Amino acid sequence: CVRRETVHTSRMIPGLGLVALFFVGLANGQDLSELKAHVQALRSQIIEQRDLIKVQEDRLVEAESAEARRLQVNSYVTVADATTYFTTLKATGSFGGALDSFWLCLCGSLVMFMHAGFAMLETGSCRAKNASNVLMKNLVNVCVGTIGWWLLGWGIAYGTKNGTDYFGTDGFVGQHFYTRDASGNIQPLASCDSSGCQSTMLSWFFQWAFCTAGATIVSGAVAERVKGPTYAAFAFVMTSLIYPVVVSATWGGGWLALEGGAGAGYMDFAGSGIVHLTGGIAGLAGTMVLGPRKGRFEQPEDFEAHNLPLVVFGTFSLWFGWYGFNPGSTLGMHDSGTGALAAQVAMNTTISAATGGITVFVLRYFITKKYDVG
């Protein structure tokens, strides 16, 4: 209220001054036309002053805003300097390498989030009394699987193949992941090409997400039938020996990749065979050894999913994680070509997931004669 009254008074003062000047002029016998011209001139001057003040206020606000956003202490970065800087980055490969690193870290994190989807889907699909056991196995799978991949898995899968095409012989326990400079600071090793550089640790992280995802497939296949320590032992063997041997023969440049000559060996863009077929076969082997749950086919109503919201949430979480699994298999995002490829893979993934969902809905309707997500 105080501000409004002040503004109103300030606007009234010029008007009162003009009225007073008008009557003073009449009292002195001044000509009315001259008086009007004089008043008009004063009014124009007042308007000009107001406009000038408004321009100065706008400049002050803009300067204060720019000062708050400024990153440099002493000076601003010009467009020319920024252009030169990024051109240098592109020329040296640093810019492309940074984009690749960000892309793989992001996609690896999305793949890791798929474990939450597996946990929710499996927990909701089992009986309530076994929910805690299923959740524990999913956590154990990631924790134990990580150690297995670090100790042995990475080295077997991607280590140097000295005289053998079946497994790597180095890279165990973080071997050759980094060097140290003269000051003792860690310098990550990197593989470089014309598009940029990627560190070994970046590749380890991204491939770790694939490895543990393949192992957790078995968790759902043997749900409600395996004790925690037993499954922990399997998860270690799966991530440190079984899966790495398969990767070594294929993505690791082993005997399957070399079969048929350069460029004509085994090809698997995002792991449909290497990850999912390996996990599926391991799950099938587990179910053959364990057999079905007691009463599963005698009293099937006792084995229905106990929590459909968890099932649906897990399904959407897995769908979301696929956008790291598949588009991330471009293994880079350093130029428009890899970006377009990742977009194509994302579109294909989306259409495939939607088609699969509709197919299941239709099949369940013909089998059960009702619409049901369980």
C-alpha positions in Angstrom: 0.0 0.0 0.0 2.8 2.4 0.8 4.4 1.9 -2.6 1.2 2.5 -4.5 0.5 5.7 -2.6 4.1 6.9 -3.3 3.8 6.2 -7.0 0.4 7.9 -7.1 1.8 11.0 -5.4 4.8 11.2 -7.7 2.5 11.2 -10.7 0.3 13.9 -9.2 3.2 16.4 -8.5 4.0 17.2 -12.2 0.3 17.8 -12.8 -0.1 20.2 -9.9 3.0 22.1 -11.0 1.6 22.6 -14.5 -1.7 23.8 -13.1 0.1 26.3 -10.8 2.2 27.5 -13.7 -0.9 28.0 -15.7 -2.5 30.3 -13.2 0.7 32.2 -12.6 0.9 32.9 -16.2 -2.7 34.2 -16.4 -2.1 36.4 -13.4 0.9 38.0 -15.2 -1.1 38.7 -18.3 0.8 36.2 -20.4 -0.7 35.1 -23.7 -2.7 31.9 -23.5 -1.2 30.3 -26.6 2.4 31.0 -25.4 1.5 29.5 -22.1 0.1 26.4 -23.7 3.3 26.0 -25.8 5.5 26.4 -22.8 3.4 23.8 -20.9 3.6 21.4 -23.8 7.4 21.8 -24.0 7.7 21.0 -20.2 5.5 18.0 -20.7 7.7 16.7 -23.5 10.8 17.1 -21.4 9.1 15.2 -18.5 8.2 12.3 -20.8 11.7 12.2 -22.2 13.1 12.0 -18.7 10.8 9.2 -17.8 11.8 7.2 -20.9 15.4 7.8 -20.1 15.0 6.6 -16.5 13.1 3.5 -17.7 15.9 2.6 -20.2 18.5 3.0 -17.4 16.5 0.8 -15.0 16.2 -1.9 -17.7 20.0 -1.8 -18.3 20.6 -2.0 -14.6 18.4 -5.1 -14.2 20.0 -6.7 -17.2 23.5 -6.1 -15.8 22.6 -7.4 -12.4 21.2 -10.6 -14.0 24.2 -11.1 -16.2 26.5 -10.7 -13.2 24.6 -13.3 -11.3 24.9 -15.8 -14.2 28.5 -15.1 -15.0 30.9 -18.0 -14.7 34.2 -16.2 -15.2 35.7 -14.0 -12.5 37.6 -11.5 -14.7 35.9 -11.5 -18.1 33.2 -13.0 -20.2 33.7 -15.7 -22.8 33.1 -14.5 -26.3 31.3 -16.5 -29.1 34.6 -16.6 -31.0 36.5 -18.0 -28.0 33.8 -20.6 -27.3 33.8 -21.7 -31.0 37.6 -22.0 -31.0 37.5 -24.1 -27.8 34.9 -26.6 -29.0 36.7 -26.9 -32.4 39.9 -27.8 -30.6 38.0 -30.4 -28.5 36.5 -32.0 -31.6 39.9 -32.0 -33.3 41.6 -33.8 -30.4 38.8 -36.3 -29.9 38.1 -35.1 -26.3 34.6 -33.8 -27.1 33.5 -37.1 -28.7 35.1 -39.1 -25.9 33.2 -37.0 -23.3 29.9 -37.6 -25.1 30.6 -41.3 -25.4 31.5 -41.6 -21.7 28.3 -39.7 -20.7 26.2 -41.9 -23.0 27.6 -45.2 -21.7 27.4 -44.1 -18.0 23.7 -43.1 -18.5 22.8 -46.3 -20.4 24.7 -48.5 -18.0 22.7 -46.9 -15.1 19.4 -47.6 -17.0 20.4 -51.2 -17.4 21.3 -51.5 -13.7 17.8 -50.1 -12.9 16.4 -53.2 -14.7 17.3 -55.1 -11.5 14.6 -53.1 -9.7 12.1 -54.2 -12.5 13.1 -57.8 -12.1 12.8 -57.6 -8.3 9.3 -56.1 -8.5 8.1 -58.4 -11.3 9.3 -61.5 -9.6 8.1 -60.5 -6.1 4.6 -59.6 -7.4 4.4 -62.9 -9.3 5.3 -65.2 -6.5 3.4 -66.0 -3.3 3.4 -63.5 -0.5 5.2 -65.8 1.9 8.3 -65.9 -0.4 8.5 -62.2 -1.3 11.4 -61.6 1.1 13.4 -64.5 -0.3 12.9 -63.3 -3.9 13.9 -59.8 -3.0 17.0 -61.0 -1.2 18.1 -63.1 -4.2 17.9 -60.1 -6.5 20.1 -58.1 -4.2 22.5 -60.9 -3.7 22.7 -61.4 -7.5 23.9 -57.8 -8.0 26.3 -57.7 -5.1 27.9 -61.1 -5.6 27.8 -60.7 -9.3 29.7 -57.5 -9.2 32.5 -59.1 -7.2 32.7 -62.0 -9.6 32.9 -59.7 -12.6 35.6 -57.6 -10.9 37.7 -60.6 -9.8 37.6 -62.8 -12.8 34.8 -62.1 -15.3 36.1 -59.0 -17.0 39.6 -60.5 -17.5 38.2 -63.8 -19.0 35.8 -61.9 -21.3 37.9 -59.0 -22.5 41.5 -59.7 -21.4 44.3 -60.2 -23.8 44.1 -63.6 -25.5 47.7 -64.8 -25.4 47.8 -67.9 -27.6 44.1 -68.8 -27.1 40.8 -67.8 -28.6 38.7 -69.0 -25.7 39.4 -66.7 -22.8 41.5 -63.7 -21.7 44.6 -63.9 -19.6 44.8 -60.5 -17.9 42.6 -57.8 -16.6 41.7 -59.6 -13.4 41.0 -57.6 -10.2 41.3 -54.3 -12.1 44.7 -55.1 -13.7 45.7 -52.6 -16.4 42.7 -50.4 -15.7 44.9 -47.3 -15.0 48.5 -46.0 -14.7 50.1 -43.4 -12.4 51.9 -40.3 -13.5 55.1 -38.9 -11.9 53.1 -37.4 -9.1 51.4 -40.6 -8.3 48.0 -39.5 -9.6 45.8 -42.1 -11.3 45.6 -41.8 -15.1 42.7 -43.9 -16.6 43.8 -45.9 -19.6 41.9 -45.3 -22.7 41.4 -46.7 -26.2 41.4 -44.0 -28.7 40.3 -43.6 -32.3 39.3 -40.8 -34.6 36.0 -40.3 -32.7 37.5 -40.0 -29.2 38.7 -42.0 -26.3 37.0 -44.4 -23.8 38.6 -45.6 -20.6 38.8 -49.3 -19.7 36.8 -48.5 -16.5 33.9 -47.1 -18.6 33.8 -50.3 -20.6 33.9 -52.4 -17.4 31.0 -50.5 -16.0 28.8 -50.8 -19.0 29.5 -54.5 -19.6 29.1 -55.2 -15.8 25.4 -54.0 -16.2 24.9 -56.5 -19.0 26.6 -59.3 -17.0 24.5 -59.0 -13.9 21.3 -58.5 -16.0 22.0 -61.9 -17.6 22.6 -63.5 -14.3 19.4 -62.2 -12.7 17.3 -63.9 -15.4 17.9 -67.1 -13.5 16.5 -65.6 -10.3 13.0 -65.5 -11.8 13.3 -69.0 -13.3 14.1 -70.6 -10.0 11.9 -68.4 -7.8 10.7 -69.9 -4.5 12.9 -73.0 -4.8 16.5 -71.9 -4.0 18.1 -70.9 -0.7 20.1 -67.7 -0.4 23.6 -69.1 0.0 23.0 -71.6 -2.9 21.9 -68.8 -5.2 24.8 -66.6 -4.1 27.2 -69.4 -5.2 25.5 -69.7 -8.5 25.6 -65.9 -9.1 29.3 -65.9 -8.5 30.0 -68.7 -10.9 27.6 -67.2 -13.5 29.3 -63.8 -13.6 32.9 -64.9 -13.1 33.0 -68.0 -15.4 29.9 -69.0 -17.4 28.9 -65.6 -18.9 32.5 -64.3 -19.4 33.4 -67.4 -21.4 30.5 -66.8 -23.7 31.4 -63.1 -24.1 35.1 -64.0 -24.7 34.1 -66.1 -27.7 31.9 -63.4 -29.2 32.2 -59.8 -28.2 35.7 -60.4 -26.8 37.0 -61.3 -30.2 37.3 -65.1 -29.6 36.8 -68.1 -31.8 33.1 -67.4 -32.7 33.9 -63.8 -33.6 36.7 -65.0 -35.8 34.7 -67.8 -37.5 34.4 -67.2 -41.2 37.0 -64.5 -41.4 37.0 -60.8 -40.6 33.6 -59.2 -40.5 31.8 -62.5 -41.1 31.9 -64.0 -37.6 29.3 -64.0 -34.8 27.3 -60.8 -34.6 25.0 -59.7 -31.7 24.1 -56.1 -31.5 22.6 -55.9 -28.0 23.0 -59.3 -26.5 20.0 -61.3 -27.6 22.1 -64.4 -27.7 25.0 -63.5 -25.5 23.0 -62.1 -22.6 19.5 -63.4 -22.8 20.0 -66.8 -24.4 22.8 -67.5 -21.9 20.7 -66.5 -19.0 17.7 -68.4 -20.4 19.7 -71.6 -20.8 21.1 -71.2 -17.3 17.5 -70.7 -15.9 16.3 -73.8 -17.9 19.1 -75.9 -16.4 18.2 -74.7 -12.9 14.5 -75.6 -13.4 15.4 -79.0 -14.8 17.5 -79.8 -11.7 15.0 -78.3 -9.2 11.7 -79.3 -10.8 8.4 -77.5 -10.3 7.1 -76.2 -7.0 5.2 -78.7 -4.9 1.5 -78.6 -5.9 2.2 -76.1 -8.8 0.1 -78.1 -11.3 -2.2 -79.9 -8.8 -3.4 -76.6 -7.2 -2.6 -73.8 -9.6 -4.9 -71.3 -7.9 -2.5 -71.3 -4.9 0.3 -70.0 -7.0 -1.3 -66.9 -8.6 0.5 -63.6 -8.4 -0.1 -62.0 -5.1 0.5 -58.4 -6.0 -0.4 -57.2 -9.5 0.6 -53.6 -8.9 4.2 -54.8 -8.4 4.0 -56.9 -11.5 2.9 -54.0 -13.6 5.4 -51.6 -12.0 8.2 -54.1 -12.6 7.1 -54.5 -16.3 7.3 -50.8 -16.9 10.7 -50.6 -15.0 12.1 -53.2 -17.3 10.7 -51.5 -20.4 12.3 -48.3 -19.2 15.6 -50.1 -18.7 15.6 -51.4 -22.2 16.3 -47.9 -23.4 19.7 -48.3 -21.9 20.2 -51.9 -22.9 19.5 -51.5 -26.6 20.3 -47.9 -27.7 23.3 -48.0 -25.4 24.7 -50.8 -27.5 25.8 -48.2 -30.1 28.7 -47.9 -27.6 28.9 -44.2 -28.4 27.2 -40.9 -29.1 30.0 -38.9 -30.6 28.4 -37.8 -33.9 25.1 -37.6 -35.7 25.4 -41.0 -37.2 25.6 -42.8 -33.8 22.8 -40.6 -32.5 20.5 -41.5 -35.4 21.3 -45.2 -34.9 20.5 -45.0 -31.2 17.2 -43.3 -32.1 16.3 -46.0 -34.5 17.1 -48.7 -31.9 14.9 -46.9 -29.4 12.0 -46.8 -31.8 12.4 -50.5 -32.6 12.5 -51.3 -28.9 9.4 -49.3 -28.3 7.4 -51.0 -31.1 8.6 -54.4 -30.1 7.6 -54.0 -26.5 4.2 -52.7 -27.5 3.6 -55.5 -30.0 4.7 -58.1 -27.4 2.3 -56.6 -24.8 -0.7 -56.6 -27.2 0.1 -60.2 -28.3 0.0 -61.4 -24.7 -3.3 -59.6 -24.0 -4.9 -61.3 -27.1 -3.6 -64.7 -26.2 -4.7 -64.5 -22.6 -8.2 -63.4 -23.8 -8.5 -66.4 -26.1 -7.3 -68.8 -23.4 -9.1 -67.4 -20.4 -12.0 -65.5 -22.1 -11.3 -62.5 -19.9 -9.1 -59.4 -19.9 -6.5 -59.9 -17.2 -2.9 -58.6 -16.5 -2.2 -61.4 -14.1 
